[in-house]
Each structure stands twice: as C-alpha cells, then as structure tokens.
Amino acid sequence: MNRVGYSSSLLPRIILWGLILSAWSTLVSGPCLAGAASEDLTTAISQVAKQNIPAVVHVEVTERQEIANPLIPFEGNPLFKYFFGNPKATPKKFQQEVVGLGSGMIIDPEGHILTNNHVVSGATKIQVVLSDGRWFDEKFLKVIGTDPKTDLAVIQITARAFSSRRTRGFRQD
C-alpha cells in the first residue's frame, strides 16, 4: 500500500544493485572482448534476471480503515436538505477495506520473504503468490519483523508445501 511519506522504496534499489553486482561479477569472471562488452553486459543481466525472477513474489494485503462520513459537513446545509432530504441517523464513521499490492523476494529456503514495511504494516490479511502460481494466505504466513525506519519487513511462509519443493531459482551456495 502506498502511504503518504513513502516516495521511494529501498527494496527495489537493493534488488537492482544485487542484479548489477551479479552481472558485473559474471562479466569480470568470464572472457570479455572490448567490442563485445555491451553485449556481454546485456547477456549477463538477462541471465541474472532469468535465475532470480522466480524468487520474486506478489504480496496482496487487506487493511480495514475507519473513515469519516463525508456527508457530516453538509448536515445543516439547507440546499443539501432540499435536494437530498434529511438523512436519518447517519453514522459518524464507516469501516472500509482497502486492498494493496506489493512485492517481495524469497531470501532463503525456509520461506523468509523480504518486503516493505509499508506493505504489511496495518494489514488484516496477507496473501503471497509465488512465481510458479502457488499462493499462501494468512493461515500460512506470519510477520517475523518490521522496521519502519528502513521500510523493510520480513514475513515467512510456514507451510510444509513450501519447504517440500524448493523454489525454482533459489540456489543454495
């Protein structure tokens, strides 16, 4: 969920730098001709992306918010009463469910996922969809920790289904 005050996210920068460093290490370790350097960089970046994209997850959260009744400022307005009548017993506040989307990255074989704090903070329901189509809802997820200062959070998939089949793209080195 995008909240006021969060103009940028640290996680995409971390992922981007990781991809760049991985591509650079691939280039440096392999033979590199001066004329083919840009082609090697493109190939290296696509190889790194192909290996790591399966570790990227889709995070969907639901949050309940309480909002003020937007009609309250017009209660005493005669034009409002003329056109809309006199509403009886309008509540002062409403409950509203807001759905937000985010992303994360699986960081180990135990199902820990690095995501943003602003995505999971205040969420009443969390759902994670893996790149292979498997999904896990709040019954199989738990928030391990959050850090509002760095806008990072770690959630974990606790289902045995996750650990029974290793996530494609996650390598244990």
Secondary structure, 3 states (H helix, E strand, C coil): CCCCCCCCCHHHHHHHHHHHHHHHHHHHHCCCCCCCHHHHHHHHHHHHHHHHHHHEEEEEEEEEEEEECCCHHHCCCHHHHHHHCCCCCCCCEEEEEEEEEEEEEECCCCCEEEECHHHHCCCCEEEEECCCCCEECCCCEEEEEEECCCCEEEEEECCHHHHHCCCCCCCCC
